[in-house]
Amino acid sequence: MKRVLMLVAAVAVLAGAAMVKPIPAVKVEKVNDRIYALLGPTELPNATNHGYMVNSTLILGDKAAILIDTGMSDEVGAHIRKAAEKLTKLPITHIINTHHHGDHTLGNVVFQGAEIISSESCKKLVEDTGADWIAIAESAIGRKLPNTKAIPASRTYASQSRTPVEINGVKMEFWVPEAAHTKGDMLVWLPDDKVLIAGDVLVNTTTPNFRDAEVKKWVQTLADLQQFPARTVIPGHGPLMTMKDTAAMHKRMADFYAGVEKVYKDGGSEGDIRQKVSLKDWQKLKHFDEQMGGNINKTWLEIEAANF
């Protein structure tokens, strides 16, 4: 009887393991001979995708490679690293984080020995909120992540700065706006390649998340980035973009902010926004139902505070 029970238990374990789906495949988009966009799913983090839902960028230098954004756990980070290793034998010596959110930074832990680069504010936010983001990831995927740790940058750049650098023979510029999607965003411009890597300052086909945003400054940042003569734009989530796409996002965000502000100044309430502000273009985006209520509330509170 004991042997039968042990056999049943073993079969149950194997069946359970078989039901766990692997992390979704990385979609590789070759931008040019040295830049690859590693595109993740556009779903929200869940048990099926294991929290993988971010875009990363692999840049091949002279003797080593650079990776921008690393995923939501050590497992996702290792998954992205494996995809990178299929594209190059060069070691990844530098990690760049576009902002502090866990889906962009918690994979840092698997790139031991690499120099991690971010804005100053991003580093502080990783230190202050890393444990919270691990808890968010665990809740979203429904299990513990014991090997996931929040690893902040060792090299940082100040707010409201634009700094040209060269890493592994690749010329780039780090642009840290005052604020946008978060207070610690950093965009990466590759002038020789005409490629802009924007993190979640830009997202494509999906609803942006205002959780940690300063919405008015985000609108201004979207206006400012129109100056870049980019041929390819790599957003934080969704398919590759053109500058025409970035202009469309800027207009959508600017019109929304102006609409909410008008409702407030006309003496309306937050509850009036869905009736008085056109959300037609927003409703076409993925995750509108999950995200837009929070986005409306965040924008309303920001405008209310600015006019207090």
N, C-alpha and C positions, 0 to 999 in steps of 0.2 A: 504493500500500500504506500509506504514511504517513497519507494522508487517511482510509483505512478504519479504521486503528488509532485515530486521533483521534476519529472518529465513534463507534466502539465505546466508547471511554473516556468520551465525553460522555454517551452513553446510559446507561452504568453509573452515572455520577454522578447523573443525573436520576432513575434508578430507585431509587438509594439514598436520595435526598432524599424521593422519594414514599413510601418505606417508613417514614420517621420520622414517628411519629404526633404530632399537636399536643399541647400541654399540656392535660389534661382541663379541661373547662369549670368555672367557679366556680358553685357552687349558691348562689343568693341567697335568703335568708330574711328577709323584712321583719319586724322586731320591732315597730316603730312608725314614725311619720313621720320620725324622725331617726336611727334605728338599724337597720343592716342586718348580719346575720350572713353572712359570705362563707365558705361551707363547702367545704373541700377534700375530696378522696378519703380513704378510710380505709385504703388500702393502704400498705404500707411503701414507702419511696422506691425507685424502680427506673427502668430506662431508658424504660419506657412512660409513666410519669407524670412523668418529668423531675424527680423529687424533690418534686413538689407533693402535699402530704398534710397541710396544716395548715388550721385555721380562723382566719380574720381577722375583725375587726369594724370596720365603718365607722360613724362617728358624725358627723352633720352639725351643725355649730355655726352661730352667727349669720352669720359671714362667711367661715368656713373649716371644713375637716373634719379629723377625727382618725382615724388608722388604727392598730389594735392588731394587731401581729404581721404579718410581711412575707414569709415564705416562705424557701425553702432556697437561693436563688441570685438573681442579678440578673435572670435570665430569669423565674423564678417571681414575683419582686417586680414586674416589669413587667406580667406577666399579671394579677396581683391589682390593680395600679393601673389597668389598662385596664378591668377589671370595675367598679372604683369610679367611673371617669370616665363610665361609662354610667348611673350612678345620680345623679350630681351634677356640676355645673360648678364647685363650690367647690374651691379649691386645698387640698391636704393639707399642713397646716402643722405637724402634730405626729404623731410616731410613738411608740407605746408598746410596749415589749417585755415580755412577761409572764415570760420567763426567757431564759437564754443559748443554748439549743440552736439549732443552725443552721437547723432547719426553721422557726424563729420569728424569726430575726434576720438571716440572710444577704441577705435582700431589701432591707435598710435602704439599701444602696448606691444604689438607683435613686431614692431620695427626697431628692435633694440640696437643701439649704436648709431642710429640715424639722427641727424640734427633736426629738431622740430622748430618750425618758424611760424609765428603768428603775430597779430597785433598785440600791443601791451594789454589792452582791455580783454582780449580773448584769453590770454594767459591767466589773468586774474579770475575770469569767469569760469574757466576750466577748474582752477583750484577751488573756487567757492561752491560750484554747483555740480562738480563731477559725480559725487555720490548720488545726488538727485537724479542725474541722467542715467546712471546705472540702474537705479530703482525704476525709472520710467521704462527703460529697455526691458528689464525683467518682467515688469507688469504687462507690457505689450506682447511679449512672446510667450509668457506663461511659464517661465522657468528661471532658475538662478544662473548667473554668469560668474562663477567664482574666479575665473582667470582674467576678467575684464577690470582694468584699472584706468583711472583718469590720469593721463600723462600730459602735463602742460609743456609749452614751448620753452626752449632755452635761449632763443634768439627772437627779439620782438621789435616792433616798429610802432611809433607813437601815433596817436589819433591825429587826423587832419594832416597827414604826411604823404608825400609821393617820393619813393626812393628807388632810383635805378640801381640794380645789382647785377652781378654775373655769377652764376652757380654752375659748375661743371661745364663751363664754356657756353652756357645759355644766357643770353641777355634778357632781363625781365625788369619790370617795375612793380613794386608793391604800393598799392594805393589804399590808404586807410581813411575812409570818409569819417565825418564826425559821428554818424550813426545811420542806420538804415534798418535792415532786417533784425539786427542786434546792435548793441553799442560797440561791438568788437569786430565788425566785418573787415575783411581785407580782400581786395580784388587783385588779380595778377594779370598784368598786361605783358604780352610777348611781342615787342615791336617788330622784330625781324620776321615773325611768322604771322603777324596781324591776327593774333588770337587773344581773346579776353576770357579769363576764367573768373566767374563772378560769385561762386558760392550761391547762397540763397537770396542774395540781392536780386537775382533773376531766377525765375522758375518758368517752365514752359508746359503748357497744357494742363497744369494743375494749380489749385488755389494756393496762393502764398499764405504762410502762417504768420500772424501778427503777434504771437505770444510775447516776444521780447522786443518788439519793434518800437521805433520812434517814427510814426507813420509820415508826418510832415517832412522830416529829414530824409526818410526813405524816398519820398517823391522827388526831393531835390537831388539826391544821389542818382536817381534814375535819369534826371535831366542832365546832370553833369557827365554821365558816362556816354552820352550821345556824341561827345567829342572824339571818341576813339574810332579810328578808321578800321574797325575789325572786319575781317572776312568771315571769321567763325567765332561764335560766342558759346561757351560751355556753361550752362546754368547749373545750379545745385541739384535740381530735379527736372526730369523730363528731357525731350529730344534737344539736339543742338539747335541754336538760334542764329538768326541774322540780326543786323542792326535794325532792320525794319521790325522784327519781332520785339526788340527791346523798346523801340519807340511806342509800339502798341501797348506794351505793359505799362510804360510810363503814363500814357494817356489814360488807361483804365484806372490806374492808381490815383492819378491827379484828379480825374473827374469824380471818383468815389469820395476822396477826401473833401473836395469842394462841395459836393452834394451834402455830405454829413454836416459840414460846417454851416451850410445855409439853413439846414433844418434847425440846428441849434440856435443860430442867430435870429431866426424867424420865430423863436419861442416854442418850437416843437419839442418832442420828447424822443428818446431813443426808440421807442416803439413805433414812431412815425417813419423811420428810415426806410423800411422795406416798401412802403407805399409811395414815398416821395423821392427816393433815389433809385434811378434805373440800375438794376443788377443784371440786365439781359446778357451782357458780355461775360459777366462772372458766372452765370448759371451754366455756361458751356464748359467750364473748367471742372476737372476731376476734384472730388472731395469738397464740392461747394457746400453740401448739406452739413458735413462734419465741421467745416472750418469757418463758414461765413458768419455764424452767430457770434463767435468769439472775436472775429475781426471787426464786426460792427461795434461791439461793446468796447474793444480796445481803442478804436478810433474816437468813439463818443467821449470816453473818459479823458483822452488826450486833449481833445478840443475843449471840453469842459474845464479842465485844469488850466489850459492856456488863456481862457477868458474869465477865470475866476476873479 
